[in-house]
Amino acid sequence: MKHTTLDGLDIGYTKIGPTEIERVLLLHRRFLQGHMGGIRACLKFHDLSHANLAQANLAGADLTGSKLLSANLEGANLRGACLFGADLRRAKLARANLVRADLRGAAMRGASMARVILTEADLRDGFLMRSKNGELAPMGVNQNTTELSEASMVRADLSRAKLSNAFVIQADLRDTDLRGAVFVRADLSGSDLTGCNLEGADLSDANLSGARLDGTILTRALLRNANLSSASLLGALLDEVDLSTANLTGADILRRLDGVEGIVGATLRQHREWIVSNGHKGVRADLTALDLSGQDLSNLNLSAAVLKQSCLRGANLSGTVLAMADLSMADLRQARMDGVDLRGACLERSILHDAQICNAVASPMELRNGQSWPTNFSKARLIRANLAGADLSAARMEDSDLTQANLQNCVLRRAILTDAVMTMADLRDADMHQADLRGARDVLLPTAGVA
């Protein structure tokens, strides 16, 4: 046993090698299977720094206070494991299963956690105590607070996770599922939460100063006394959110202008002149982060217009030309978009719940230099959207959510649907020739029309 000292405390970390790790994993596997001779993995206060535990099954294992510095745990099963006070700094945890894991007081600074599953995990603060001169004293890398600072958790699942008092500054949480998560008094300052789903999350007294919340879903979230100073909330959904006690000093939020119809009219006239003159006259329309909900914008030419982070909820865009337009992180819920021209448009992270997009043209835009520019729906939320008869040839739809979407008679030839959610999507008579469905979830392919 190798003894190391931490803050003056004699801690008996046990250094363990690859052969012993394999034996522990074998016995633990037998334990999980209920076989004779199986033993639950107990690696409390073991030094597993830099160990290769990729794809290992450590479900329910005891790793209390263990050192997993820079360890490879990619794809590992740690469901229900105890990692109380563990040192996971710079660990590789991509796609690991940490459902209901105990991570109280764990240090995860700089860990790479893309697509990690932390559903209902406990990441609250916690103390590891040791006797020192007859008295209890805290021990651990960061004393008691769970630390996720500078961690990369892109597209992770932290739904219903407990993160009260956690230290999450400058973390990359883009597109992470944080529905129902508890962040009471957590420090998320400077973190990137672009495109996150924080529906019903509790962010009371949380520090979100300087955080990026662009395109996030904050519906019914609790933000009582939250610090949102200098935060960016452009394109965020704030339905049923009370911001009356939040600190919004210097925060960027959606613009709600008086006389918006007149402003839009003047902008569209200048844009029309810009198009007709090939950019020599007029001004390209820039309606970024503007509230255009319910506006009638049908049958207009808005080619190459900038509408990113705008609210177009319930707007009428039927027959409108939006070729090469920027609609990234736009709120297009219940929008009417039948017959819209979206060739080469960017709708990355846009929200199109219940939108009517029948017979839309979203095939690539063929440019003068011979290049082909595909329409971009990556990470878009198209829940219950009606896309019947739409041309989505070669469209980028990776990581999109097409739950209950109507894709009947759609052309999805060469479309990129990697890691898309397609639960109950209607693909009857859809042309799926050479569509890339790797990693797509719950795909029910039609019985006809598949090449």
C-alpha positions as CSV (number, residue, x, y, z in Angstrom):
1,M,0.0,0.0,0.0
2,K,1.3,3.4,-1.0
3,H,0.7,6.2,1.5
4,T,0.4,9.7,0.4
5,T,-0.2,12.9,2.3
6,L,-3.0,15.4,1.6
7,D,-3.4,18.6,3.7
8,G,-1.3,17.1,6.4
9,L,-3.5,13.9,6.6
10,D,-2.1,10.5,6.1
11,I,-4.2,8.9,3.5
12,G,-3.6,5.3,2.5
13,Y,-4.3,5.2,-1.2
14,T,-3.8,1.8,-2.7
15,K,-2.0,1.8,-6.0
16,I,-3.5,-0.8,-8.3
17,G,-2.2,-2.2,-11.6
18,P,-3.9,-3.5,-14.7
19,T,-3.8,-7.1,-13.7
20,E,-5.5,-6.5,-10.4
21,I,-8.0,-4.2,-12.0
22,E,-9.0,-7.0,-14.4
23,R,-9.4,-9.4,-11.5
24,V,-11.6,-6.8,-9.6
25,L,-13.8,-6.3,-12.8
26,L,-14.1,-10.0,-13.3
27,L,-15.3,-10.6,-9.7
28,H,-17.6,-7.6,-9.9
29,R,-19.1,-8.9,-13.1
30,R,-19.8,-12.2,-11.4
31,F,-21.4,-10.3,-8.5
32,L,-23.7,-8.4,-10.8
33,Q,-24.7,-11.7,-12.5
34,G,-25.4,-13.4,-9.2
35,H,-22.7,-16.0,-9.8
36,M,-20.8,-17.9,-7.1
37,G,-17.7,-16.2,-6.0
38,G,-18.7,-12.8,-7.2
39,I,-17.5,-9.8,-5.1
40,R,-18.7,-6.2,-5.4
41,A,-15.9,-3.9,-6.5
42,C,-14.7,-1.9,-3.6
43,L,-12.0,0.6,-4.7
44,K,-12.3,3.1,-1.9
45,F,-9.3,5.4,-1.7
46,H,-7.6,3.5,-4.5
47,D,-5.2,5.3,-6.9
48,L,-6.6,4.6,-10.4
49,S,-5.0,7.6,-12.0
50,H,-4.5,7.2,-15.8
51,A,-6.1,3.7,-15.6
52,N,-7.9,2.4,-18.7
53,L,-11.4,1.6,-17.6
54,A,-13.1,2.2,-21.0
55,Q,-16.4,0.2,-21.3
56,A,-15.8,-1.3,-17.8
57,N,-18.9,-2.4,-15.9
58,L,-18.6,-0.9,-12.5
59,A,-22.4,-0.5,-11.8
60,G,-22.9,-0.1,-8.1
61,A,-19.2,-0.1,-7.3
62,D,-17.7,1.7,-4.4
63,L,-15.2,4.3,-5.5
64,T,-15.4,6.6,-2.6
65,G,-12.5,9.0,-2.5
66,S,-10.7,7.2,-5.3
67,K,-8.1,8.9,-7.5
68,L,-9.2,8.7,-11.1
69,L,-7.0,11.5,-12.4
70,S,-6.9,11.4,-16.2
71,A,-8.5,7.9,-16.1
72,N,-10.2,6.6,-19.3
73,L,-13.8,5.8,-18.3
74,E,-15.3,6.3,-21.8
75,G,-18.5,4.3,-22.2
76,A,-18.1,2.8,-18.7
77,N,-21.2,1.6,-16.8
78,L,-21.1,3.4,-13.4
79,R,-24.8,3.3,-12.9
80,G,-25.5,3.7,-9.1
81,A,-21.8,3.8,-8.3
82,C,-20.5,5.7,-5.3
83,L,-17.9,8.3,-6.3
84,F,-18.3,10.4,-3.3
85,G,-15.3,12.8,-3.0
86,A,-13.6,11.1,-6.0
87,D,-10.9,12.9,-8.0
88,L,-12.0,12.8,-11.6
89,R,-10.0,15.8,-12.9
90,R,-9.3,15.5,-16.6
91,A,-10.9,12.1,-16.7
92,K,-12.5,10.9,-19.9
93,L,-16.1,10.1,-19.3
94,A,-17.7,10.4,-22.8
95,R,-20.9,8.3,-23.1
96,A,-20.4,6.9,-19.6
97,N,-23.5,5.8,-17.7
98,L,-23.7,7.6,-14.3
99,V,-27.4,7.3,-13.8
100,R,-28.1,7.8,-10.0
101,A,-24.4,7.9,-9.2
102,D,-23.3,9.5,-6.0
103,L,-20.8,12.3,-7.1
104,R,-21.1,14.5,-4.0
105,G,-18.0,16.5,-3.5
106,A,-16.3,15.0,-6.6
107,A,-13.7,17.0,-8.5
108,M,-14.2,16.9,-12.2
109,R,-12.3,20.0,-13.3
110,G,-11.4,19.7,-17.0
111,A,-13.1,16.3,-17.5
112,S,-14.4,15.4,-20.9
113,M,-18.0,14.3,-20.6
114,A,-19.6,14.5,-24.0
115,R,-22.9,12.6,-24.0
116,V,-22.4,11.4,-20.5
117,I,-25.6,10.2,-18.8
118,L,-26.1,11.7,-15.4
119,T,-29.8,11.3,-15.0
120,E,-30.8,11.7,-11.3
121,A,-27.1,11.8,-10.3
122,D,-26.2,13.5,-7.0
123,L,-23.6,16.2,-7.6
124,R,-24.3,18.3,-4.5
125,D,-21.6,19.3,-2.2
126,G,-20.2,16.8,0.3
127,F,-17.5,16.3,2.8
128,L,-15.0,13.5,3.2
129,M,-13.7,13.5,6.7
130,R,-10.6,12.1,8.3
131,S,-9.4,12.0,11.9
132,K,-6.5,14.5,12.6
133,N,-5.1,14.9,16.1
134,G,-8.3,13.3,17.5
135,E,-10.6,15.6,15.6
136,L,-12.5,15.3,12.3
137,A,-11.2,17.4,9.4
138,P,-12.3,17.7,5.8
139,M,-10.2,16.1,3.1
140,G,-10.3,16.0,-0.6
141,V,-9.1,17.9,-3.7
142,N,-11.6,20.8,-3.2
143,Q,-12.7,20.2,0.3
144,N,-16.5,19.8,-0.1
145,T,-17.9,21.3,-3.3
146,T,-18.6,19.3,-6.4
147,E,-16.4,20.9,-9.1
148,L,-17.2,20.8,-12.8
149,S,-15.3,23.9,-13.8
150,E,-13.9,23.8,-17.3
151,A,-15.5,20.4,-17.8
152,S,-16.8,19.6,-21.3
153,M,-20.3,18.1,-21.1
154,V,-21.6,18.7,-24.6
155,R,-25.0,16.9,-25.2
156,A,-24.8,15.2,-21.8
157,D,-28.0,14.1,-20.0
158,L,-28.2,15.6,-16.5
159,S,-32.0,15.5,-16.3
160,R,-33.2,15.6,-12.7
161,A,-29.6,15.7,-11.5
162,K,-28.9,17.4,-8.1
163,L,-26.2,20.1,-8.4
164,S,-27.0,22.5,-5.5
165,N,-23.9,24.5,-4.5
166,A,-21.9,22.9,-7.3
167,F,-19.0,24.8,-8.8
168,V,-19.5,24.7,-12.6
169,I,-17.8,27.9,-13.8
170,Q,-16.6,28.1,-17.4
171,A,-18.0,24.6,-18.2
172,D,-19.1,23.6,-21.7
173,L,-22.7,22.4,-21.3
174,R,-23.9,23.0,-24.9
175,D,-27.1,21.2,-25.9
176,T,-27.2,19.3,-22.6
177,D,-30.5,17.9,-21.2
178,L,-30.9,19.6,-17.8
179,R,-34.7,19.2,-17.5
180,G,-35.7,19.2,-13.8
181,A,-32.1,19.6,-12.6
182,V,-31.5,21.3,-9.3
183,F,-28.9,24.1,-9.4
184,V,-29.8,26.0,-6.2
185,R,-26.9,28.3,-5.3
186,A,-24.7,26.6,-8.0
187,D,-22.0,28.7,-9.6
188,L,-22.4,28.5,-13.4
189,S,-20.7,31.8,-14.1
190,G,-19.1,32.0,-17.5
191,S,-20.5,28.6,-18.5
192,D,-21.8,27.9,-22.0
193,L,-25.3,26.5,-21.9
194,T,-26.2,27.3,-25.5
195,G,-29.1,25.2,-26.7
196,C,-29.7,23.5,-23.3
197,N,-33.0,22.2,-22.2
198,L,-33.6,23.6,-18.7
199,E,-37.3,23.1,-18.6
200,G,-38.5,23.0,-15.0
201,A,-35.0,23.4,-13.6
202,D,-34.4,25.1,-10.2
203,L,-31.8,27.8,-10.6
204,S,-32.8,29.7,-7.5
205,D,-29.9,31.9,-6.1
206,A,-27.6,30.4,-8.8
207,N,-24.8,32.5,-10.2
208,L,-25.2,32.7,-14.0
209,S,-23.2,35.9,-14.5
210,G,-21.6,36.0,-17.9
211,A,-23.2,32.7,-18.9
212,R,-24.3,31.9,-22.4
213,L,-28.0,30.8,-22.5
214,D,-28.7,31.5,-26.1
215,G,-31.4,29.2,-27.5
216,T,-32.0,27.5,-24.2
217,I,-35.4,26.2,-23.1
218,L,-36.1,27.8,-19.7
219,T,-39.9,27.1,-19.7
220,R,-41.2,26.9,-16.1
221,A,-37.6,27.2,-14.7
222,L,-37.2,28.8,-11.3
223,L,-34.8,31.8,-11.4
224,R,-35.6,33.3,-8.0
225,N,-32.7,35.7,-7.0
226,A,-30.6,34.2,-9.8
227,N,-27.6,36.4,-11.0
228,L,-27.9,36.8,-14.7
229,S,-25.8,39.9,-15.0
230,S,-24.1,40.1,-18.4
231,A,-25.6,36.8,-19.4
232,S,-26.8,36.2,-22.9
233,L,-30.4,35.0,-23.3
234,L,-30.9,35.6,-27.0
235,G,-33.4,33.1,-28.5
236,A,-34.1,31.6,-25.1
237,L,-37.6,30.3,-24.3
238,L,-38.9,32.0,-21.2
239,D,-42.5,30.9,-21.1
240,E,-43.9,30.9,-17.5
241,V,-40.6,32.2,-16.1
242,D,-40.6,34.8,-13.3
243,L,-37.6,37.1,-13.7
244,S,-38.8,39.8,-11.3
245,T,-36.2,39.0,-8.6
246,A,-33.4,38.0,-11.0
247,N,-30.4,40.3,-11.6
248,L,-30.5,41.1,-15.3
249,T,-28.0,43.9,-15.3
250,G,-26.3,44.0,-18.7
251,A,-28.0,40.8,-19.9
252,D,-28.9,40.4,-23.6
253,I,-32.5,39.4,-24.1
254,L,-35.1,39.4,-26.9
255,R,-36.0,42.8,-28.1
256,R,-39.7,43.8,-27.9
257,L,-40.0,47.1,-29.8
258,D,-42.9,49.4,-30.1
259,G,-44.1,49.9,-33.7
260,V,-42.3,46.7,-34.8
261,E,-44.5,46.5,-38.0
262,G,-43.1,49.8,-39.2
263,I,-39.5,48.8,-38.4
264,V,-40.0,45.5,-40.2
265,G,-41.5,47.2,-43.2
266,A,-38.6,49.7,-43.6
267,T,-36.1,46.8,-43.2
268,L,-37.8,44.7,-45.8
269,R,-37.9,47.6,-48.3
270,Q,-34.2,48.1,-47.9
271,H,-33.6,44.3,-48.2
272,R,-35.6,44.2,-51.4
273,E,-33.4,46.9,-52.9
274,W,-30.3,45.0,-51.6
275,I,-31.4,41.9,-53.4
276,V,-32.4,43.6,-56.7
277,S,-29.1,45.5,-56.8
278,N,-27.0,42.4,-55.9
279,G,-25.9,44.1,-52.8
280,H,-24.9,47.4,-54.3
281,K,-27.8,49.3,-52.8
282,G,-30.0,49.0,-49.8
283,V,-29.2,47.0,-46.7
284,R,-29.3,43.3,-45.9
285,A,-32.2,42.6,-43.5
286,D,-30.9,42.0,-39.9
287,L,-33.8,41.1,-37.6
288,T,-31.6,39.4,-35.0
289,A,-33.2,38.7,-31.6
290,L,-36.4,40.6,-32.5
291,D,-39.9,39.6,-31.4
292,L,-41.8,38.9,-34.6
293,S,-44.3,36.5,-33.1
294,G,-47.6,36.4,-35.1
295,Q,-46.2,38.6,-37.9
296,D,-47.4,38.1,-41.5
297,L,-44.2,37.6,-43.5
298,S,-45.7,35.4,-46.2
299,N,-44.7,35.4,-49.8
300,L,-41.7,37.7,-49.2
301,N,-38.2,37.4,-50.5
302,L,-36.0,37.2,-47.4
303,S,-33.1,35.5,-49.2
304,A,-29.9,35.7,-47.0
305,A,-31.7,37.7,-44.3
306,V,-30.5,37.4,-40.7
307,L,-33.2,36.2,-38.3
308,K,-31.1,34.4,-35.8
309,Q,-32.4,34.2,-32.2
310,S,-35.7,35.9,-33.3
311,C,-39.1,34.9,-32.0
312,L,-41.3,34.0,-35.0
313,R,-43.7,32.0,-32.9
314,G,-47.0,31.7,-34.8
315,A,-45.7,33.8,-37.7
316,N,-46.9,33.3,-41.3
317,L,-43.9,32.5,-43.5
318,S,-45.9,30.5,-46.1
319,G,-44.4,30.9,-49.6
320,T,-41.6,33.0,-48.3
321,V,-38.1,32.7,-49.8
322,L,-35.6,32.2,-47.0
323,A,-32.8,30.7,-49.1
324,M,-29.4,31.1,-47.4
325,A,-31.1,32.9,-44.5
326,D,-29.8,32.6,-40.9
327,L,-32.6,31.3,-38.7
328,S,-30.3,29.7,-36.1
329,M,-31.8,29.5,-32.6
330,A,-35.0,31.1,-33.9
331,D,-38.3,30.3,-32.1
332,L,-40.5,29.0,-34.8
333,R,-43.1,27.2,-32.7
334,Q,-46.5,26.9,-34.5
335,A,-45.1,28.9,-37.4
336,R,-46.9,28.5,-40.8
337,M,-44.2,27.7,-43.4
338,D,-46.0,25.8,-46.1
339,G,-44.1,26.0,-49.4
340,V,-41.3,28.0,-47.8
341,D,-37.9,28.1,-49.7
342,L,-35.2,27.1,-47.2
343,R,-32.5,26.1,-49.7
344,G,-29.1,26.5,-48.0
345,A,-30.7,28.1,-44.9
346,C,-29.3,27.7,-41.4
347,L,-31.8,26.5,-38.8
348,E,-29.3,25.1,-36.4
349,R,-30.8,24.8,-32.9
350,S,-34.0,26.4,-34.0
351,I,-37.2,25.4,-32.2
352,L,-40.0,24.3,-34.6
353,H,-42.5,22.5,-32.3
354,D,-45.8,22.1,-34.1
355,A,-44.7,24.1,-37.1
356,Q,-46.4,23.6,-40.5
357,I,-43.7,23.1,-43.1
358,C,-45.5,21.1,-45.7
359,N,-44.0,21.0,-49.2
360,A,-41.0,23.1,-48.1
361,V,-38.0,23.2,-50.4
362,A,-34.9,22.5,-48.2
363,S,-32.6,20.9,-50.7
364,P,-29.0,22.3,-51.2
365,M,-28.5,25.7,-52.7
366,E,-26.4,25.4,-55.8
367,L,-23.9,28.3,-55.7
368,R,-22.3,30.1,-58.7
369,N,-18.9,28.7,-57.9
370,G,-20.2,25.2,-58.4
371,Q,-20.5,24.4,-54.6
372,S,-23.6,22.9,-53.1
373,W,-24.7,24.4,-49.8
374,P,-27.0,22.1,-47.8
375,T,-29.9,23.2,-45.5
376,N,-28.8,23.0,-41.9
377,F,-31.3,21.6,-39.3
378,S,-28.6,20.2,-37.0
379,K,-29.7,20.2,-33.3
380,A,-33.1,21.6,-34.3
381,R,-36.2,20.7,-32.4
382,L,-38.9,19.6,-34.8
383,I,-41.2,17.9,-32.3
384,R,-44.6,17.3,-33.9
385,A,-43.6,19.4,-36.9
386,N,-45.5,18.7,-40.1
387,L,-43.0,18.3,-42.9
388,A,-45.2,16.2,-45.3
389,G,-44.0,16.4,-48.9
390,A,-40.9,18.5,-48.0
391,D,-37.7,18.2,-50.0
392,L,-35.0,17.6,-47.5
393,S,-32.4,16.2,-49.9
394,A,-28.9,16.1,-48.3
395,A,-30.2,18.2,-45.4
396,R,-28.0,18.3,-42.3
397,M,-30.3,17.0,-39.5
398,E,-27.7,15.4,-37.1
399,D,-28.8,15.5,-33.4
400,S,-32.2,16.9,-34.4
401,D,-35.3,16.0,-32.5
402,L,-38.0,14.7,-34.8
403,T,-40.3,13.1,-32.2
404,Q,-43.8,12.6,-33.6
405,A,-42.8,14.6,-36.8
406,N,-44.8,14.0,-39.9
407,L,-42.3,13.1,-42.7
408,Q,-44.8,11.4,-45.0
409,N,-43.7,11.6,-48.7
410,C,-40.6,13.6,-47.7
411,V,-37.5,13.4,-49.8
412,L,-34.7,12.5,-47.4
413,R,-32.2,11.3,-50.0
414,R,-28.6,11.6,-48.6
415,A,-29.9,13.5,-45.5
416,I,-27.7,13.3,-42.5
417,L,-29.7,12.0,-39.6
418,T,-26.9,10.8,-37.3
419,D,-27.9,10.7,-33.6
420,A,-31.3,12.2,-34.4
421,V,-34.3,11.3,-32.2
422,M,-37.1,9.9,-34.4
423,T,-39.5,8.5,-31.8
424,M,-42.9,8.0,-33.5
425,A,-41.8,9.9,-36.6
426,D,-44.0,9.1,-39.5
427,L,-41.8,8.0,-42.4
428,R,-44.5,6.5,-44.7
429,D,-43.6,6.8,-48.4
430,A,-40.5,8.8,-47.5
431,D,-37.5,8.6,-49.9
432,M,-34.7,7.5,-47.6
433,H,-32.2,6.5,-50.3
434,Q,-28.6,6.9,-48.9
435,A,-29.9,8.7,-45.8
436,D,-27.3,8.4,-42.9
437,L,-29.2,7.0,-39.9
438,R,-26.2,6.0,-37.8
439,G,-26.9,6.5,-34.1
440,A,-30.5,7.7,-34.8
441,R,-32.9,6.6,-32.1
442,D,-36.3,4.9,-32.5
443,V,-36.3,4.8,-36.3
444,L,-39.4,3.1,-37.7
445,L,-38.5,2.7,-41.4
446,P,-41.4,2.5,-43.9
447,T,-42.0,-0.9,-45.6
448,A,-42.0,0.8,-49.0
449,G,-40.0,3.5,-50.6
450,V,-36.7,2.5,-49.1
451,A,-33.9,2.0,-51.6
